[in-house]
Amino acid sequence: MKAAVVSSFGSAPRYEEFPSPAAAADDEMIIDVIAAGLHPRVRSQADGSHYTSTGELPLVPGIDGVGRGRDGLLRYFILPDTRMGTMAEQTVIDARRSIVLPAGSDPIAVAAAMNPAMSSWVALRQRVHFEAGQNVLVLGATGSAGQMAVQVAKLFGAGQIIAAGRTAGRLAGLPALGATGTVLLDGDAGGAARRLGQSASDADVVIDYLWGQPAAAAMAAVVTDRADRGKPLTWIQIGSVAGATAPIPSAALRAARLQIVGSGQGSVSSREILAELPALAREITAGTFHVDARPTPLADVEQVWADAARTAQRIVLTPRI
Ligand SMILES: NC(=O)c1ccc[n+]([C@@H]2O[C@H](COP(=O)([O-])OP(=O)(O)OC[C@H]3O[C@@H](n4cnc5c(N)ncnc54)[C@H](OP(=O)(O)O)[C@@H]3O)[C@@H](O)[C@H]2O)c1
């Protein structure tokens, strides 16, 4: 069969022949893949930088996707860490880590949106007791997951939704998705902190895709300008596009009722994540979210790979089109 094959961690995957997968265990199922999203996690899997990488090659990247098994049902599935990923004509899944999609689901939209939308959906459902009317700050709102977080917060009835990001053009589109305010994070650090303090000091929950220095500065700004420092503030660490570590000011943790939690595989169990997927898939299928997907034939994987880091669209590889 044809697949996207990584033979060297220094180069983009190539469209090549790869042995077809075989199902071994009872719950395993061979799937004809229809669509697989090129998420940041897939890029780090393919360049060997993800912490789960075993260094073994060749590998087929792809951590999730949409496809059909022999039962003919359209499924969304998540794979464990494996060298037989989803960017191939066929893959093998554990049926227990899949959901059957509702009638009318668009495989491209589901493959593009599930991973980025899941990040905030699961965080707000599983890592904090989120209530309608609470205020949310999305830190790093200009990427796919950040845009989804604005929309998920709106769906869950958030009061204020402040979207903060470094690119003015992309930030400008977020009020149409539900942001009640935006904060530009470029320019001098002091100015950005002042703007954040003014706009988001009343946040109840922060959904943080940045970490690094920008998150530490944002934390200091939000806490310093907080009118009621006894009001709980939950900072949910989800992504680290601005740095794997952050110099968190100790005073921020003492001076306000701030708690920092993470959300992702591990801090939320697979069972808890899977339990959230059917409702999320229904919202995607119902068209609740604006999904900016770029479907691309799998044969073009090598050419399109570098674009993934530059485009605001989520590239979705389609092995059968
Ligand atoms: N824990 C989970 O469950 C989970 C699930 C999904 C994703 N994630 C993580 O969430 C993060 C975002 O994912 P994504 O799908 O949204 O990726 P994406 O679509 O590639 O977006 C990443 C965004 O990060 C922004 N960015 C990069 N460096 C920045 C910096 N120094 N300051 C401010 N913004 C910066 C870019 O903003 P501009 O557009 O402004 O350049 C870009 O739009 C990744 O780290 C991903 O691994 C976690």
Ligand as a Chemical Component Dictionary entry (heavy atoms), coordinates in Angstrom:
data_LIG
# 
_chem_comp.id                   LIG 
_chem_comp.type                 NON-POLYMER 
_chem_comp.pdbx_formal_charge   0 
_chem_comp.three_letter_code    LIG 
# 
loop_
_chem_comp_atom.comp_id 
_chem_comp_atom.atom_id 
_chem_comp_atom.alt_atom_id 
_chem_comp_atom.type_symbol 
_chem_comp_atom.charge 
_chem_comp_atom.model_Cartn_x 
_chem_comp_atom.model_Cartn_y 
_chem_comp_atom.model_Cartn_z 
_chem_comp_atom.pdbx_ordinal 
LIG N1  N1  N 0  -2.510 18.896 25.565 1  
LIG C1  C1  C 0  -3.366 18.670 24.587 2  
LIG O1  O1  O 0  -4.358 17.990 24.763 3  
LIG C2  C2  C 0  -3.121 19.274 23.234 4  
LIG C3  C3  C 0  -3.961 18.971 22.152 5  
LIG C4  C4  C 0  -3.744 19.639 20.928 6  
LIG C5  C5  C 0  -2.684 20.538 20.796 7  
LIG N2  N2  N 1  -1.857 20.739 21.867 8  
LIG C6  C6  C 0  -0.722 21.674 21.781 9  
LIG O2  O2  O 0  -1.215 22.994 21.638 10 
LIG C7  C7  C 0  -0.275 23.782 20.909 11 
LIG C8  C8  C 0  -0.974 24.498 19.765 12 
LIG O3  O3  O 0  -1.485 23.530 18.857 13 
LIG P1  P1  P 0  -2.163 23.999 17.501 14 
LIG O4  O4  O 0  -2.807 22.816 16.916 15 
LIG O5  O5  O -1 -2.969 25.214 17.719 16 
LIG O6  O6  O 0  -0.879 24.427 16.640 17 
LIG P2  P2  P 0  -0.816 25.452 15.428 18 
LIG O7  O7  O 0  -2.105 25.470 14.676 19 
LIG O8  O8  O 0  0.440  25.128 14.708 20 
LIG O9  O9  O 0  -0.706 26.877 16.120 21 
LIG C9  C9  C 0  0.381  27.233 16.858 22 
LIG C10 C10 C 0  0.329  28.747 17.037 23 
LIG O10 O10 O 0  1.293  29.083 18.014 24 
LIG C11 C11 C 0  1.607  30.423 17.823 25 
LIG N3  N3  N 0  2.928  30.690 18.370 26 
LIG C12 C12 C 0  4.071  30.033 18.141 27 
LIG N4  N4  N 0  5.070  30.571 18.865 28 
LIG C13 C13 C 0  4.513  31.594 19.580 29 
LIG C14 C14 C 0  5.021  32.543 20.492 30 
LIG N5  N5  N 0  6.309  32.562 20.827 31 
LIG N6  N6  N 0  4.160  33.463 21.019 32 
LIG C15 C15 C 0  2.867  33.477 20.670 33 
LIG N7  N7  N 0  2.329  32.599 19.786 34 
LIG C16 C16 C 0  3.156  31.675 19.252 35 
LIG C17 C17 C 0  1.548  30.687 16.332 36 
LIG O11 O11 O 0  0.961  31.925 16.310 37 
LIG P3  P3  P 0  0.880  32.952 15.083 38 
LIG O12 O12 O 0  -0.202 32.383 14.240 39 
LIG O13 O13 O 0  0.428  34.190 15.742 40 
LIG O14 O14 O 0  2.221  32.980 14.457 41 
LIG C18 C18 C 0  0.669  29.539 15.803 42 
LIG O15 O15 O 0  -0.512 30.013 15.222 43 
LIG C19 C19 C 0  0.831  22.827 20.485 44 
LIG O16 O16 O 0  1.866  22.913 21.437 45 
LIG C20 C20 C 0  0.166  21.471 20.564 46 
LIG O17 O17 O 0  1.091  20.439 20.741 47 
LIG C21 C21 C 0  -2.054 20.139 23.080 48 
# 
loop_
_chem_comp_bond.comp_id 
_chem_comp_bond.atom_id_1 
_chem_comp_bond.atom_id_2 
_chem_comp_bond.value_order 
_chem_comp_bond.pdbx_ordinal 
LIG N1  C1  SING 1  
LIG C1  O1  DOUB 2  
LIG C1  C2  SING 3  
LIG C2  C3  SING 4  
LIG C2  C21 DOUB 5  
LIG C3  C4  DOUB 6  
LIG C4  C5  SING 7  
LIG C5  N2  DOUB 8  
LIG N2  C6  SING 9  
LIG N2  C21 SING 10 
LIG C6  O2  SING 11 
LIG C6  C20 SING 12 
LIG O2  C7  SING 13 
LIG C7  C8  SING 14 
LIG C7  C19 SING 15 
LIG C8  O3  SING 16 
LIG O3  P1  SING 17 
LIG P1  O4  DOUB 18 
LIG P1  O5  SING 19 
LIG P1  O6  SING 20 
LIG O6  P2  SING 21 
LIG P2  O7  DOUB 22 
LIG P2  O8  SING 23 
LIG P2  O9  SING 24 
LIG O9  C9  SING 25 
LIG C9  C10 SING 26 
LIG C10 O10 SING 27 
LIG C10 C18 SING 28 
LIG O10 C11 SING 29 
LIG C11 N3  SING 30 
LIG C11 C17 SING 31 
LIG N3  C12 SING 32 
LIG N3  C16 SING 33 
LIG C12 N4  DOUB 34 
LIG N4  C13 SING 35 
LIG C13 C14 SING 36 
LIG C13 C16 DOUB 37 
LIG C14 N5  SING 38 
LIG C14 N6  DOUB 39 
LIG N6  C15 SING 40 
LIG C15 N7  DOUB 41 
LIG N7  C16 SING 42 
LIG C17 O11 SING 43 
LIG C17 C18 SING 44 
LIG O11 P3  SING 45 
LIG P3  O12 DOUB 46 
LIG P3  O13 SING 47 
LIG P3  O14 SING 48 
LIG C18 O15 SING 49 
LIG C19 O16 SING 50 
LIG C19 C20 SING 51 
LIG C20 O17 SING 52 
# 
